[in-house]
Amino acid sequence: MTNIEQMQEQRLEALRLTKSGTPKLPSNPFFGVGPITDATTDEVDSRLRRIAFDTWIEKTYRKFDDKGNDIGGFTTAEISRSMHRGYPADKILTDMMRAIHRYFHFPKANRMAVGLGGGHSGYTVCVQHLMNANDASQRVYVDTPRPESDPARAAGFFRQSWATQLIEMQRFAEKGCESRIHFAASEGVIPAASELSALGVSIFVGVGHETTGANAYTSREIHELLNWIDGDPANRHAVFDATSMLGAMPWEPELVDAVMAKCCLFMPFQKAIGGVSGYFVASFTPHALALVEKNQQNPAWAIPRQLKIAPPIDARQPLSAKRSVDAGPFYDAAEDRMLGGVINTYSALAFAETTFGLLQSEARVGSVVELNKRSAANRAVIDDWVESHPLFSLTVTYAERRGAAVTLLKVEDAGITDPAIHARIIARSKQLLGYEGFTHPNGAFEPGLDAARYVNAFPGTPGDYRAWVGGIREPADIVALLENLQYAYLRAKIVVIEEELAKQGVTFAAPVKAGAMVRKDDPEHAYTVLIADLVGLRLGVDGQPDNSEIRTYVEEKGGVFHAGPIGDRAALEKGRIHFFYQPNLSTEAEILPQTDKGQYDALIAAATFIPKASVFPFGGVRIGAGTGNMGSASWGGGNGEGGEAPLMNTPGINSRATAQMAMKAILKVVPDLPVDRLHQMVANGDFDTGRQLKDFPTAKLEGRKIAILGYGNIGREVAKLAKAFGMKVVIYARQHHQRWIESEGFDYAANPVEAATGADVLSVHIGLGRLDAATGVYSNAGFVDTQVLDAMNDGAVMVNYDRGEVVDAAALDQALSSGKIAHAAIDADLFKDAETGKLSGPMVPYLPLEERHKGKLELLPHAAADTDHPSRVTGAKQAVDQIFDVIRFKSVTNLKGDLPEGYVSAGGRTPAGIGRVTKRVVSEISGNSELLDELRRTSEKVAAIVGALSVVSDPSHRDRLVDRYTGLLAENAGRQRAILEQLGLYGPAAE
């Protein structure tokens, strides 16, 4: 890649390979935290795990009085404040050691030590106790090259440090001799049993593991090692660094069991489990323990107290007393107990978290046998993927030697021959894989994918990316990692080439910012929109409905507001959206002459019925939820199905207004106190409270049952108001709404009769449903029938502020006659032909009932939703927004029915607190950092206080908490609810 033309070709090829965008992200971006992790996917999952851990602590570690009675659980706060000795700290330590011993299938004959520090400390423990410079006959074999030899130079200090410790111990011991140590020719190779025997080796040290080199031992090598041990088990010992091996041994289970039984293994657990302080454990065979005790009677070097596993039996004589493994920090599985120990600064919580983590891993993955199988399976997934992706190769070429916990990948890019350029690309790719991202020379920024952190190869190792891929991860996560590595490399290659080209004077224009909406409207076209309904219900100074708020809003957005119909279209300013306001259009005869030839590109309407033959090529918005009046064939009629333009609505805009009117209808008759009569009696001075009040008994709403049919925006708002009055709320809706209904504290009914049974009030909000084209009947017509009404209490109240057709008028007539229904309130459309005077609309069947049941029936002309000026204005503003988006960006908000070709859906939009909680709502909330921070603080205080009260069992301790925190709890619970309501986080989630 030496000339501009070659660099341009390389850049274009990388652009082509990444044009489909970013791959799917792994569920967890941390690929450097060991084969056994807590496996939490994100910050929420991690916090939930912490809560689960606290709960587990409280249930597992109990307090007992002096008679052995359970008096409550220990809390994490108590354990963190307590000492590391005594109960429950000693039990926590024992539980952890038992869990590790059991989970990894260590045999009961092998004891397991515990000490402070990480992997190097565990290594030191094993080496210092097993190797003895005073024994001239002892020979050690290390499966890594001699430090500072040519094969070892590339590994850096970290890899060489293991073997360096052995040399230094022999070199500086009085009777030491470093020639007693034999080193391998290359890392991670176990010689044949005969070769080890010929060398006179008595201790084999395996440190050429996958952690750095991504290589594993083959089954044949392990068999050879075990055969060597079996030749003289009392005097031959093998010790492995098992940091990567545990849970990732790709051998047959019987061979794994043999390794666990016949070899010593040390492993740091502070990384593998996620504890808050570092420690290691080391498993020793009985023969190894015998060697340790023998060595400590004639030690060659001093061992630090925290690492000592053969401490003095008599603590008062630390120098002269006999040292024994029976006094050391061991877990004895045969006796299921800890044998003394000198580790005395450990974190009890860290040890408890290890136990908890192992239990969770076991529940999620299964036994360690399954974990090993999954590790091997994931290794096969990587092999298959790399085979079909020539950009990458595996540094371990021999398949059986490839690690099952760690993978090391190298990029094979023939187009990049300069090592410095290659290194820059790899470094930049890791910026993109993490959170930093990178900036192109033209200023365009690519944000970090947060797909894979800690994928750095150790210095000197022959690879570019290194990642832990043990069995705790799902195969899909492994593939996602690999896809992201490839994508990040190619994107990094692009930016590095651009940097090189910039040095040659070649630049590139900055692309459109990611996420920016691209204009798709024609600047040479004047767009026209018909507004066929009132956009404001408040009267202006001229006595006419005031449209000034919407006019101003349109103009602020760059549109033009016209009062009246379209005139000379050619005279309209091009590139602008023109709104023509005609709120008095009503009949088909008035509408069609203006709309039958597509004179208007789009439509905004509320209650006006739009004829089928009206043409609006860019779509329409109905102010409100129901779209039955939007009959234009441009979008396929009121269902919005099969058209060429999108049909939209503004759900939730008038939900509260409608719900409040429904409650007003109920409150007119319940409580049934004759307010007008009492007013007149009081005004006339004709009432004695003490004597006459008993003559006017009444029952309040509190405690009465209201049945609500439908869990849409209005039904839910009615339910919330009824609950505020203390009513028992029962809601009928489709079964998948049940979880949300019950989450808000309402009762769920599986059918309308069940909901209505024993109800004092019925409120209907189910909508007309789908229109049957063959019969011309809506699916919910007559939904409230005799069965539903008969199930209610005698003298009940029915409110239908939905659609008139959903109630069977004949059944209501019968219920009013029998007294089953004492009062009914109906709100439905009524139309009158100006010439003939003929009435039409859903209200017509109710008119005869009003004659027969005077005073029991209240009829409204579909006015409940249209009596609120602010909601009509808000709905009109939202409709204007939707029209702008659909014309300018082909972006559809609140789609009703089918999405036409060429358009994209922008999801739903409702006022805060109304309707479903959508991802869009939560996304908008996440941008309000100040309010979100306050919600977090209040929620954490509520959770902390409630958590403490739930776990503390001692009455006096609980009383102290109550005295201390009652005010804080009430204050923050109130503020929490207020913020949640303000943010619109109450309600069902969008599915």
N, C-alpha and C positions, 0 to 999 in steps of 0.2 A: 504494500500500500504506500507507494512512493509518490505518485502524481495525483493531480486534482481529479482527473477522469476516473481513476481507480477508486479514490475515496468517495466520489459521487456515486459510483455504482454500488459500493459497499453500503453506503447510507440508504440508497433507494431500496436495496434488497432487505435491509433491516426494517425499514418502514413498511414494506410489503408484508413481511412476516409478522408484524405486530398490528396490522391495520384492524384486526377484529377486536382489539381492545384488551383490557386486563383479564387474566384468567381468574377463575374462582379462587377465593382466598382459603387457606387452611383455617380450620376452626381455632387453632392456637398458633400464634406466630413464633413461639419460643422453641427453637430447635437446638438449644444448647444447654438444656437443664437436666440431662440424664434420661435413661431409659424408663425410669419410674418417676412420674411427676404427679402433681395433684390433678392434672388434666383439666383444670378449669379453662373455659374457652375465652373468657373476657372478664372485665372488671365486675360486672354484675354477678357472674357465676362465682367469681372468687369471693365476693362479699357474702353471697348465699352460703358458700362453703364454710366461711368463718362462722356464720350464724349456726350452721349445722354442727360445727365443731363445738361451739359453746354449749349447745343443747346436749350433745353427746357427753361432754364432760360432766354436766350437771346430772345426767341420768346414770352415768357409769360410776362416778366416785361420790359415794354417799357418806354422810356424817352419822355417827352412832353415839348414843349416850352411854353411860357407864353400865347400863343393863343390856346393851346391844340393840336398842330400839332405833330404827331408822328415823332420823329427825331432819332429813333434807339432804340436798346435794351440795357439793362444793362447786363454787363458781370459778370461772377462769380468773376473775379478779382476785379471789382468795388464794388461788394456787400461785399466781404470779407474784403476790405479795409475801408468800410464805417462804420458809426455808426449803432447801433441797434435801433435807433429811426428815425422817418421820413419816407419819401417815398424812396425806395419801401419796407423797412424793416417792416413797419406797415402792409402793404398789404400782405407781405409774411406770417406774423404771422396770420392774419385773414384768409388767404387762407388755411393755414395748419389746423387751428381749424375747419374751415368749412368742409374740406375734411375728417377729422377724424369723426366729428359729422355726416356727411352724410353717409360715408362708413359703419360705424358700426350701423347705424339706431338708433342713440339716438333721442328721441322725441324732437320736437322744444321747448317744455315747459321746458326741462332740460338745465341748463346752464353748461358750461364746463370751469373749471379753468385750468391755466397752470402755472407751477413753475419750478424752477431749482432743479436738483437732480434726484435720481433714485427711485426705488420702495419703499425703506424705507422712503424717503422724502414724497412721495405721501401718504403713509400710515399715516405718522405723520400729514400731512395736514388734512386728513379726521378726524382722531381721536381728534386732538387738537381743531378742530373747532366744532365737534359734541358733544364730551364728556365734561361735566363741573362738576368739583368737588364741586362747590358751590351749585349744585342742589342735595340735599340729596335723592330726590325721583327717581333719574335717575339710572336705572339698565342696565348693559351691558352684553351681552353674546358673548363669543369668541369660535369659533368652533375648538379650539386646546387645548390640555391638559395644566393644570397649569404649569408654569415654575418650574423646579427642582422636579416635581413629578415623580413617577416611570414611567408612560407612556410617559413622555416628555424627560427623560434623554437620550434616544438613539438618539434624534433628533439633539443634538448639539446646539451651540449658535445661529446659523443662524435661525433655525426653531423656537427656543424659544424666539428670540429677539422681535418678533411681540407682543406677549403677555406680555413680560417683560416691554415694553414701557408703556402699560396700567397700570400695577401695579405701576411702578415708578411714573407715573403722579399722581395717587391717593395717593400713599404713601407719597410723598413729597409736596403735595398741603396742604395749611393751613386747608382746610375743607374736605380734601380727606378721603376716606375710601375704601381700596381695597376689602372689602367684598361686595361692590356693583358690582363686576365683577364675573360672573359665567363662568366656563370653562367646555369644553366638556370632556367626558371620553376618547375619541380617536379623531384623527385628521379628519377634513373634514366631520363631521356629523352634520346635521341640525335637531334640535328637532322638534317635532310636534308643530303645532300652539297652541294647548292647553297647552303644557308644557311651551312654551315661555310666554304665557299669565299668567300662574300660577306663574311664577317666577317674574312677574312684569317687564319684560325686555322692554326697550324702544329703545335700539340700539343693532342690531345684527352685529357682525364683522366677516366676512368670510375670514380667511387667511389659512385655511387648504387646500390649492389649489394644483394643479398638479405640479407646478414648482419643488417642492421637493418630494412630496409624490406620484405623478403619479396617483392621485385619482380624481374623479370628483363627483359632486353632482348628485343624481338621480332625475329623473323627479318628483317622489313623494315628495322628500324633498323640491324641488323648489316650488311645488304647496303648500306645507304646509307653507313655508316662506311667499309666496305671500298672502295666506289666513290670516296669522297673521297680515301682513301689512294692508290688506284691512279692518281688524277689527277696526283700528283706524289710518288711514293714516296720519293724522296731527301730531301724537305723536309717531309713530313707524317708525323706519328707519333701513334699511339694507345697509351695505357698504361692498363691496367685493374688495379683491386684484384681479384685472382682468388681471394680467400679462399673464397668460396662457389662461384665459377664452375667451378673445376677439378672434373671428375667430375659436374657438374650443369649442363651446357649443353644446354638442351632444343631444339636446332636440328638440322637435317640434318647428318650426319657431314661432308659436304664443306664446309659453312659453318664447322663447328667447326675443321676443319683449316686453313681460311683464316685464322681468328682467331689460331690458335696460331702461324701462320707470319708474319702481317703486323703483329701487335700485340705490344707489350711487356706482360708480366704479372708482377706481384709477388704473393707469397703467403707468409704465415707457416706454418711447418710444426710448430712445437712443440705446437700444439693438434691439428692435423689428424692427426698420426701418433702422438703420445703420447711424444715424446722428453723427456729429463729436463732439457734446457736450451733456451732460446728461440733461434730463428734464422729467417731468411727466405731465400728464393731469388727471383731475378728474371730473367726471360728477356728478352733484348734482340735486336732485329733487327739485321742488319748496318748498315742506314742509321742506326738509333738509336745504335749504337756509334760510328759516324763523328761524329755530333753530340756525343756525350759527349766524345770526344777533342778535338774542336774547342773545346768550351766550356772544357775544362780548360787549354787554352793561354792563355785569357783569362778566368779564373774570376771570378764575381761574389760569391762567398761561400766561406767555409772549410767544408770537409766533415770530420767526425770520422773518425779513422783507421779505426775499425771499419766505417764505411759507405763508405769510399772505394773506388771500383771503377776509378779511373784513377790509380793511385799513381805516384810518381816511379820512373823507370827506374833511376836511380842512387840506391840507398838511402842513400849517404853524403851526398847533397845533397837532403834532403827538401823544401827550398824552391825551389831553382833548377833542379833537373833536370827534363827533359821528362816530363810525365805521359802515360801510355798505358794503354789497356785491355788491351794485350798483356801487361802486368805485373800485372794485377789478379786478383782471386779468381774467375776464370771457369772453367767447364767448357766445353771445346771439343769438341763431339760429332764434328766432322769428323776430329779427330786423336785422339779418345778420351783426353783427358788434361786435367789441371788446369793452368791457366796462372798459375803463381805465386800471389800473393795476400798480403794482410796480415792475414787472419783467423787469429789464433793463440791463441785461448783457447776453442776450441770443444770440445764433449764428443764424443769419438770414439764412445762408446757410444750417444749420442743419434742420431748420424748412422747408425750401424749399425742401430739400431732402426727408423729410417725406411725403410731398404732392406728390412729384414725385414718391416715392416708392408706395404709396397707389394707384395712378393712374396706375402704371405698374402692380401691383398685380390685380387690377380690370380688366385690359385688358387681363391678362394671365389666371386668375382663374374665374373671374366673381364677382358677388356681395358677400357680407359677408354671405349671405344665402348659396351660393354655397360653400364658404370657410368652413362654419360649416358642410355642408354635406360631403365634401371631408375629413374633419378631422374625422368624424364618420366612413366614409368608410375606411380610413386608419387604424383606430382602429380595424375594423373587419378583415382587411388583417393581422394584427399582431396576432389577436386571432386565426385565421385559421392556420397561419404558426406555432405558438407555439404549437398548438394542435397536429401537425404532426411531431414535433421535440422534443422528450422527454428530450433532454439535457437541455432545458430551461423551465422555468415556469414564469408566471406573478405574481409579488408580490401582486397585487390587485386581490384577488381571485373572488370577486363578479363582474361579467362582466359589469353590468350597472354602477359600480363605477370606472371603468378603464378610465383613462384620455384620451381625444381625442387630446391632445397637447403633453403630455409627457408620455413616456412609461418607466417602470422600470422592468428590467428582472433579474432573478436569475438563476444561473447555478445549475443544479441538476445532479451532477456527482457522481455516487455511488462508483466509483473507487478512488475518492479523499476524504478521511475522515479527514485528518489533516487540521484544519482551517488555519494554517500558510502556508501550501503548497498551499491551495486554494487561499489565498490572493496573494501569489507570482505569481501564474498562471494568475490571473485576471490582476495584475499589468503588467506582461510581455505581455499579450494580447493587452493591451492598447498601449504599445510601438509599437506593430506590426500594430495595427489599425491606429496609427498616422504616423509620419515620422521617428521616431527613429530606429525602427527595433530592432533586438537583435542578439547576437552572441552566437553560440553553443559552448560547451566546446572544440570541436575539431577545433575551429577557423572559421567554416563556418558561414557566415553572412547572415541573412534574412533581406532584406531591408523593411522598413515600407511600408505598403499598401497605406497609405494616404486615407483610406476608411471612417474613422469615427473619428473625433476629438471631444473632450469634451463630452465623454460619461461616465463621472464619476458620480457615485451616491453620494449623500450627506452623510457625515459621520453619521453612526448610522442607516441609512435607510436600510430596509431589502432587499437589492438588490445589483447586481454587475454592471449592465450597465444602464445608464439613458440617454434617447435621446429625443429631440424634434422632433415630427413627425406630425406636424400640416398639415392642408389641402393645404399649399403652395407646398407640395412635391407630386410627382407622386407616385402611388402605386408601380411601378417598383423600385423606389428608396428605398422604405420601405423594400421590399423583399431583395434588394441588401445589405442594412444595416444588416439585420438579418443574411443573409448568411455569410457576412464578420465577424460578431460577432462570429458565430459558428466556422468558419475557424480559426480565430485568437486565440480563446480559445484552440482549439485542437493543433495548432502549438506551442502555449505557453506552453501547457501541455508537449509536447515533449521536449522542451528545459529545463524545470524545472526538469522533470524526468531524463534527461541526466545529469543535474548538481548533482542530488542526486546519480545517479549511479557512477558518477565520484568520489564521496566521498568513494565509495566502491571499487574503482580501475577498474571499467568497462569503457572502452573508445570505441569510434567509429571512423572509418576512415573518413577523410574529403571527402565529395562528390565532383563531378565535379562542377566547378563554374557555376552558373546560366548564361545561354547565351553562354557558351563556345561550339564550334562546336566539335562534337565527330567524331573521325576518323573511317571510315568504310572500308578503303582499307585493303588489305591482305599484311602483311609484307613479305610473302613468294612468292609474285607474282611480276614479272617485267612487268610494264605497258608500252604499246607502243602506240605512237601517230604519225599519218602521217600528215606532213605539205605539202600540195599539191599545194602551191602557193608561190609567192614571199612574203617575210615578210619585205623587205626594197626595196625602189626604187632608192636609191642613189648608185652610183658606188663606189666600193672600190679601193684600190691602184692597185689591179690586173685587174681592168677594168670590174669586174663582180659585179652584185648587192650585196650590202653589208648587210650581215645578223648578223653582230657582236653585234648589240644592243639587238637583240632577243636572241642570243646565251647566252650573259651575263645575261640577265634577267632570262632565264630558269635556268641557273646554280645557280644564287642567290636564287632562290626559292627551290633549292634542286633537280632539275631535271637534266637530261643528254641530251645534244644536239649532234645529229649525222648527219653528212652530207652524204646523200645517203640512200639507202634502208636498211631494216632490214636484218641482216645476221643470225648468230647462236643465236637464241633466248635463248637457255640454258646458253649462256655465259653472258647474261645481268645481271647486278647487281639487286638483288631482293629488293623489297620495294621502288624502285625508279620509276619515270615516265620518260620514254625515248622518245625523240622527234626525228623523222627521217625526215630530210629536203630534199624534192624532188620537187623543184619549177617548173621543166620542164615537169612534167606529164601533158598530155593534152587529149589524146584520150582514148576511152574505152578500146582499145586493149592494151594500156600501163598500165591502172589503174587496170583492173580486175584481171590479174594474181597475183597482190600483195594484193588484198583486198577481193577476193571472198570467202575466208575461215576464215575471221575474224583475219587475221594476225596482224592487228592493232586494238587496243581497241577503239581508238577514232580518230577523224579527225579534222584538221583545213584547210579550203579552202577559196578562195576569188572568183575567176571567173571560176575556173575549173569545168566542168560538171562531177558530180559523178554518176556513173551508178547505176541503181536500185539494181543490184546483188551484189554490194559492201557491205560488212558486217562490221559494227563498233558497237560492243555490248555496249559500254559506251557512245555513242553519238558523235555529231559533232558540230562545230562552224563555221559559215560563217562570214568572215571578211567583214562587210557591213550589209546592211539591208535586201535586197531581198534574199530569200532562194530558188528561183526557180531552181537553178543549183544543189541543194543538193538532188539528186534523190534516195539516198540509202533507201531501204525498212526497214532498221534498225529503222528509225524514221518515216516511213510512207511517204517518198518522200518529195518534196519541201514544202508541207503544214504542215509537222510535225504531221500528224494525223494517229493514229492507230498503231504506232510502239512501240518497246520495249525499245528504247533508246531515250534520249531527243535531240531535235534539238534546237540549239541556234544561235543567231546572235549578231552583235555588232552595233546596230543602232546608227546613228548620228556621227560615227567616221569620215566619209568622206563627211558629209553633207555640211560643209563650202567650201570644195574644189570644190564640184559639183556646189554649188550655185555661187561661184566666177567665174567658167568657164561659167555658164549660163549668168552672167552679162557681161563677156568678149565677148560672142557671140553677145549680144545686142549692146554693145558699138562699135563693129566693124562697125555697119551700122546706129546707132542712137547715137548722132547726125550724120547726113549724110554729114559731111564735107569731101571733097576729100583730105585727109591729104597727101597722096603720091604725088598727082599732085602739091599741094601747096608747098610741100617741094622742089620738083624739080624746080619749078619756082623761089622760093626764092634762092635756091642754085645757079641757073643760073643768078641771078641778074635780073630776068625778072618779077618783081612785084612791083607795086606802091600801097602801102596800102591805101593812101587817095583816089586814083582813082579807083582801081580795087576790093576792098574788097566787094563792093556792089554786085559784080557779083557772090558771093559765099554765098548766104543766107543759113541758117540752123536753125533747131529747137532743143533745148536742151531736155533732158529727163524730167526735172522739169515740172510738170503740166500735163504730159501725163499719160494715163491710162494703167496700166498693169493688165491683168487678169491672175490669178494663179489658176490652177486647182489642188486641193489637199493641205492639211494642215499638211502634215507629216513633218519630220525634214528638208528635203531639201526645200520643198515649203515654209516653214516658214522662212528659212534663205534667200531665194530669196526675199521674201516679205520685210524682214528687210533691205536688201541692196537696194532694189528699193525705199523704203521709205526714206533711207538716201540720195538718188538722188533727192528727192522731187517729186517722182511719186505718182499718185493716185493709191492705191493698192486695188484691189477687189479680194476676194478669194471665190472660190466655194469649199465646202466640205460638209460632212454630217451635218444635222441640229444641232446635239448636240455639234458641234464645234463652233457654232455661238457666244456664250457668250465669248469664249476665243479669237476668231478672233477680235471681236469688242473691247475687253478689251485692245488689243495691238494697237488700233487705225486704224485697217484695216476695209474695208467695206466687208460685207458678201453678197454673192449671193446664191439664193436658187437652181439654176441649172446652168449648164455650159454655156447655151446660154445667160442667164442674165449676167453672168460674162463677156462674150466675147463682149457683145453689146457695140459698141463705143470704143473698146479697141485698142490701138496702138501696144501693145505687148501682146503675149500669151506665158505663160511658163507652161509646163505640168509636174505634179509630183504626179500622182495618183496611180502608180503601176499597175501591170497586173491584180490584183484581184485574185479571186479563179479560179482554173482550173476545168473545167467541164470534169469529167472522161469519160463521154459518147461521147462528141464531140471533146475533145482534144483542146477546145478553152477557152482562159481566159476571165473572165467576163468583163474586161475593154478593150478588143481588139476592135479597131475602135471607141473608145470613142469620140475622136475629129473627127467629121464628117463634112459634108457640112453645116449643120445648124450652128454649132459652128463657122466655119471659115467665113461663109457669114455674121455673126453678127458683125464682126470686121470692123474697119475703113479701107478704101481703103489704100493700101500701107503699111499694118501692117507687123510686124515681128513675126514669130512663132519660139519658141525654144522647142525642145523635147529632154531633157537630162534625160529622164525617161526610158521607154522601147519602142523600135521601133514600136511594135504592137499597142500601144494605139492611134496612129494617123492613120486614114484611108488614105493610100498613094494615092488612086485615087482621093479622095476629095482634098488633098493637091495639086495634079497635076493640077486639075481644078482651084484652087485658085491662083496658081502661074501663070497660063495662063491668067486669067482674070485681074491680077494685084491686086486682093484683098490682097494677100500676096506678099510683095515685096522681102522678104528674109526669109529663113527657115534654122535653124541649127538643125541637128539631130545627136544624139550620141547613137549608138546601136551596138550590137555584129555582127561581121562578121567572118566566119570561112572558111578555105580553106583546102580541102583534099589534103594532100601532094602527093598522088599518081595520082589522077584523075584531080586535079586542080579545082574541082567543088566547087562552093561557096554555103554557107548556112548561116542561121542566120537572125535575124530581119531586118538587113540592106538591104538585097537583093531586096525587093520591091522598095527601094528608088533609086537604081542604074540607072534605065531607066530615072527617073526624072532628074537626074543630067545631062544626055545627052541633054534633051530637054530644060532645064532651066539653061544654063551655067551662072555662076556668081551669081545665085540667091539661090543656095543651098550649104550649108557647111555640109559635112558628116564626122563624127568621129567614130572610132571603139570602142565605149564604153570606152573612155579614160578619160572622165571628172573627174570621181571619183578616178582614179588611177594615177593621175599626181602629187600627193602630198605625198612626202616621210614621213613627220612627222605623217600624219594621218594614213598611212599604218602601220607604226611602232606602233603607239598608239593602233590601232585596233588589231594588232598581240599580243601585250602585254596583252590586255584585253582578247583575245581569250585564251592565255596561262593561265591566271587567272581562266577563266571559266572551262577549262579542269582540272586544279588542283582541283577546288572545286567539280566538278562532280565526279571525281574519288575518291578523299579522303573523301568527306563528303556527297556524293549523293545530293549535293545542286546545283540547276539549276538557272543561271542568264540569263535573256533575253530569256525566253522560247518562242519557236515558235511552236504553235500547242498544242498537248496533253502532259500532265505531266505523264510520265510512273509510274507505281506502284513502291513504294520503294524510290522515290525521293521527295525532298521538293523544293518548289519554293523560291528563294531568291529575287524575284522581278526583276525590271528592272534597267539598268545602262546605262547612256549616258554621254558624256562629259558635263561639266558645261555649262549651257546656251543653250544647244541643246536638242530638244525634250521636253517631258513633265516634269513638276516639280513633282517629286515623293515624297512620304513620306521618302524614303531613302535619297533623296537629302536634305530635310529639317532636317532629323535626323543628317546627317553628318555636316550640317551647325551649328546645336545646339552645336556641340562639339568644334566649333571654337569660343571660348568665346571672344577672343580679337577682332576679326572682328565683331562678333555679337554685342558686346558692342558699337563699333564705329558706326555700322549701327543704333543701337537704339538711340544713342546721336544725330546723324544727322537727323534721322527721327523725333525725338521729337522736334528738333529745327524747322524743316520745318513745322511740324503740328502746332506748337505754333504760328509761324509767319503767316501762311496762315489762321489759325483760327482767329487770331486777325484782320487781314485785312478783313476777311469776315463779321465780326460782327460790327466793328466800322463804324458808319455812318457819324460822324461829319467830314467834309473835313479837317479841320485844324489838328484834332487829327490823322486822317488817314495819312496826310502828314508827321506828326512827326514820325509815325511808318515807313513810307516809307524811310524817311531820315535815320532813326536809323538802319533799318534792311535789306535794299536791299542787301548790300554786304554779310551779314550773310546768307540770303536766297539763293542767287546764289551759294555761296560757298558750302553750305550743300546740296542743291538740286543736284549739280553736283557730290559731293562725294557720296551722297545716290545712285544715278544712277550707278556710277562706282562700288560700293560695291554690289549692286543688280545684276549687270551683272557678276561680279567676282564670286558671289555665285551661279549663275545660277537660279535666282528666277524669270526671265521673261519667260512667256510662259504659255500654258495651264497646268492645274493640271491633273495628272493621275487619271483616273476614276476607 
